Amino acid sequence: MCGRIAAIVNRGHIERFNEQRGFFGFFECIDDLEAAKGLFDAVRAWLAERGLHAVRGPTNPSLNYELGLLIDGFDSPPTFMMTYNPPYYARLIEGCGFRKTQDLYAFGGHVSILPKIREKLEPVAMQIIEHLGVKLRTLDRSRFQEDVEAFLNIYNRSLVDTWGFVPMSDAEVRYLARDLKHLIIPELAVGAEIDGRLVGAVFCLPDYNPRIKEINGRLFPFGFFRLLYRKERIKRIRVISTNVIPEYHRQGVGLVLMHGLVPHALKVGIEEAEFSWVLESNSLSRRSLEKGGAELQKTYRLYDWDPPSAPS
């Protein structure tokens, strides 16, 4: 076998954006342009049979999961639930007629930058807490599944105006919450409440990738236990998202969430964090991370292919 690819119909995207666009994902290929063309021709033909004449990817299988092609930052391993690929993949995809539509960034930071950040931001965070009456809390262990679902619903509601975003269905939220239940450290998921209502949340996961490498990706029969054993000892985390519902956007709740996360991260001994992914078009988040001292470490790319003249 010289390659593989998946053609994906995302009905949520079609309905939300009124766009007849399909997707590709799970792309793997040897360094051979003809092989890649064969894969993409098959995807385009399959999608066209279903009335989808434009293509975007890679999404594995959507923006709510692993996505993007790594185009810069090959000198270090990927963080948990982020993609990795050989550098030549970009040449193959572009050689098949795809062009950049959006980049995604991964920022990184060491715990050593925190004292300076806290000194600068803590007074501002305390003012916002007092002004809005914000109360911070971590995931409640006594109602863990319910709380994870609540945090994921904040994620859904907060990203309604984000480029390309399609909210997860209720079934998808429940399914993902069940899986995350085993992976999350409750202290590294912080929620913000105003008047007893959850209005924002920050999610972090330990970087399990080094452990996955140690067990050679084999979860059974005992790999799963080795993966999760004393997960609190993992010193690197991925900050997956900091989300605030629309009515509290640009009021500083996101800053308060990061302020609330820091002491918990220090308490469990976190030494490094990756903030990923951040959309190229999300200038507010990018500027906030840069001002906080985080460094751009990796760039991922999403590609579009559009036919020369789309059928009416």
WOPE-V500037 format. One record per helix or strand of 2 or more residues. SS is the DSSP state (H for helix, E for strand). FROM is the first residue (numbers start at 1). LEN is the number of residues. Records with the same first field share a line. If there is no record, write none. Layout:
SS=FROM-LEN, FROM-LEN
This chain:
E=3-6, 21-9, 54-4, 59-2, 66-2, 69-4, 99-12, 134-5, 189-6, 197-10, 236-9, 272-8, 295-12
H=11-7, 33-16, 88-8, 111-22, 141-18, 170-14, 186-3, 209-6, 223-6, 231-3, 246-3, 253-15, 283-9
